[in-house]
């Protein structure tokens, strides 16, 4: 899947969506605004079950299976997507979280 990697950072306009090919274990962050991430549905008996979730600003999610995901900016504002590629092992969250939240926390006053 690495021929179309998830971009390290991407700004999405309000309501904009895009499809990305990702490897299992890719970490996706909403570093600004809100995002909806959807993977391909899974089969449970004879029913296709949707897989995905909405991310609020500062939240992250690990993609479970390699394949195409759909990322959509929610609400009436732009959203910023940040990705950490699979293969960083358990370090992915620890390395990416400070970068994903850079500028998110503002001093009081």
C-alpha angles and dihedrals in degrees: 000000000000093000089083104032124185106262116251088236134003132174115216122199118231108292094004119138135188138183121231134185109227139174122241109270096035109145116222122196133189098217092170130021124345129309136191115213119194127184124192111289119261126226118241108181102311097335128094107224119201116236121203145074145217118256124209120209109294096020126118138197135198115226108234101202135030113250142076122331129188118223120193132181109234127211128015097302138076119267132205121220122201124187135195111198122238116261098059087104118211088335092076095087095040094048097042104040097071090047093045092051096041107136092007096104112062125192115253118253 
